């Protein structure tokens, strides 16, 4: 099981995570077509009449389809439209906690969460930011190891907000984004329970430390992605800064983070469609701050998410 704080999975998993909100049969198959089996009130129908038999067959067919949908959903399967998307895909809204801040208004990452980039003006600003990115191919992963970026969640990385405050980076982030915080007895640092509004999936998570992997800390620009795009040549201090910079870190649902692995935006985007431009902006902010290029497909995908 992945523990809290995992961010760079060994496996590269594509963006197959389904958008939440598509787990009910009603609205997919359960609504009867009013043209099937409707009797003319002036003409009584018997079971043996052609129209009565057609109506009966239609009712049986609808019942069978609804039953089949229920079986699929109970088995964890998802019903898809003809274009391969879930009927509920993108319908789930980001949990309205009233605290999440747009990345355009949070350039250092010290404010909580990630709120949508919603207006035409903000989308234009987002595209202007993304346009500043340089591009190159993704290099080899040779020599990459998590330890190349220092030990996990160190409080002593220089040059980043919240460093050297007596609390490790992971708990700094839980305190930044969580609500209804509960701390370990005698500590004002170690979070043992909280409510988290996850921007990636639009869900609210009631988290307890006993189920630590339900919330993981995502490196928006994954460490191994950074390594392949130039961080392998950085001095050790800059790699530690990159790994612990709150601008690059987001507490999110564990399954979404595991699905992302070390993917760039061309291969993975948050399941919640309304947050994708904001995610692209944050990815760009980190890359620009650390003078990292992105791949050309990643840049094109980021622009697309912001109306480009």
Secondary structure, DSSP 8 states (H G I E B T S, - for coil): ---TT----SS---S----SS---STTTT-S--TTSS---TTS---TTSHHHHHHHHHHHHHHHHHHHHHHHHHTT---B-TTS-BTTTTT------S---BGGG-TTS-S-S-B---SHHHHHHHHHHHHT--B------TT--GGGG-STT-S--TTSTTTTSSS-HHHHHHHHH-EEEEE-TT-SS-EEEEEEEETTTTEEEEEEGGGGGGEEEEESS-HHHHHHTTGGGS-HHHHHHHHH-GGGEEEEEHHHHHHHTT--TTT---S-GGGHHHHHHHHHHHHHHTT--B-HHHHHHHHHHTT-
